[in-house]
Amino acid sequence: MSKPILTKFLGREDPELIRAWATFADPVQEHNGEAWQYMGSMTDETGTWLHTFRHRCLPPSGERANIGVPARSGWAAADAIPFNEDVPF
């Protein structure tokens, strides 16, 4: 049975988010006015935390990209909330 999906938006000074950003060779990759954006952190069906990022115009192709950076081993958000697909953003 899969675990419930949890979600959390980390502040820009959070050490875990800083570590996740550091996995990108170029954390900006500006192209046509777009750059990498942190979209939040969430668990997958196994309970593993991923920090999600998107780029809406990745150079050089201009394609969209979504990447999940795995959280460091043993990390979990203390005050995460259940993910609800019905909540509009």
BELSUL-V644291 format. One record per residue. N is the residue number from 0. RES is the residue in one small letter. PHI is phi in whole degrees, -180 to 180 (999 if undefined). OMEGA is omega in radians with two decimals (* if undefined). D_CENTER is the distance of its C-alpha to the mean C-alpha in Angstrom with 1 decimal. Layout:
n->[N:N]
res->[RES:RES]
phi->[PHI:PHI]
omega->[OMEGA:OMEGA]
d_center->[D_CENTER:D_CENTER]
//
This chain:
n->[0:1:2:3:4:5:6:7:8:9:10:11:12:13:14:15:16:17:18:19:20:21:22:23:24:25:26:27:28:29:30:31:32:33:34:35:36:37:38:39:40:41:42:43:44:45:46:47:48:49:50:51:52:53:54:55:56:57:58:59:60:61:62:63:64:65:66:67:68:69:70:71:72:73:74:75:76:77:78:79:80:81:82:83:84:85:86:87:88]
res->[m:s:k:p:i:l:t:k:f:l:g:r:e:d:p:e:l:i:r:a:w:a:t:f:a:d:p:v:q:e:h:n:g:e:a:w:q:y:m:g:s:m:t:d:e:t:g:t:w:l:h:t:f:r:h:r:c:l:p:p:s:g:e:r:a:n:i:g:v:p:a:r:s:g:w:a:a:a:d:a:i:p:f:n:e:d:v:p:f]
phi->[999:-79:-84:-65:-82:-110:-139:-161:-108:-85:-70:-63:-94:-64:-57:-70:-70:-60:-63:-64:-60:-68:-76:-87:-63:-132:-73:-106:48:-60:-156:53:81:-111:-150:-62:-131:-80:-106:128:-123:-155:-89:-94:-65:-94:95:-78:-81:-129:-98:-101:-133:-136:-136:-88:-158:-68:-74:-91:-79:81:-78:-76:-141:-127:-132:-108:-96:-60:-68:-64:-55:87:-78:-153:-75:-66:-119:-69:-120:-63:-74:-130:-66:-82:-85:-77:-113]
omega->[-3.12:3.13:3.08:3.14:3.11:-3.12:-3.13:3.03:-3.09:3.06:-3.04:3.13:-3.13:-3.11:3.14:3.10:3.08:3.10:-3.14:3.10:-3.09:3.11:3.12:3.07:3.06:-3.06:3.11:-3.07:-3.14:3.13:-3.13:3.09:-3.14:3.13:3.07:3.11:3.03:-3.08:-3.13:3.13:-3.14:3.08:3.00:-3.07:3.14:-3.11:3.12:3.13:3.04:3.02:-3.02:-3.13:3.06:3.00:-3.06:-3.14:-3.03:3.11:-0.06:-3.00:-3.07:-3.13:3.02:3.09:3.04:-3.10:3.01:3.11:-3.14:3.06:3.11:-3.12:3.10:-3.13:3.02:3.12:-3.08:-3.06:3.12:3.12:3.09:3.10:3.14:-3.13:-3.11:-3.12:-3.14:3.10:*]
d_center->[24.2:20.4:18.8:17.6:13.9:12.7:10.1:9.6:8.7:9.3:12.0:12.2:14.7:13.1:14.0:11.1:8.7:11.6:11.8:8.3:9.4:12.7:11.9:12.3:16.1:15.8:12.7:14.5:16.3:18.0:19.8:21.8:20.2:16.6:14.0:10.3:8.4:5.3:5.1:4.6:4.8:7.4:10.2:11.8:15.6:16.6:14.8:12.5:9.3:6.0:2.9:1.7:4.3:7.8:11.3:14.2:17.0:16.3:19.5:22.1:21.8:20.2:18.1:14.7:11.9:8.6:7.1:5.6:6.5:8.7:9.5:13.0:15.8:16.9:14.1:13.6:13.0:16.6:16.5:13.9:15.3:15.9:13.9:16.5:16.5:19.5:18.0:17.9:15.4]
//
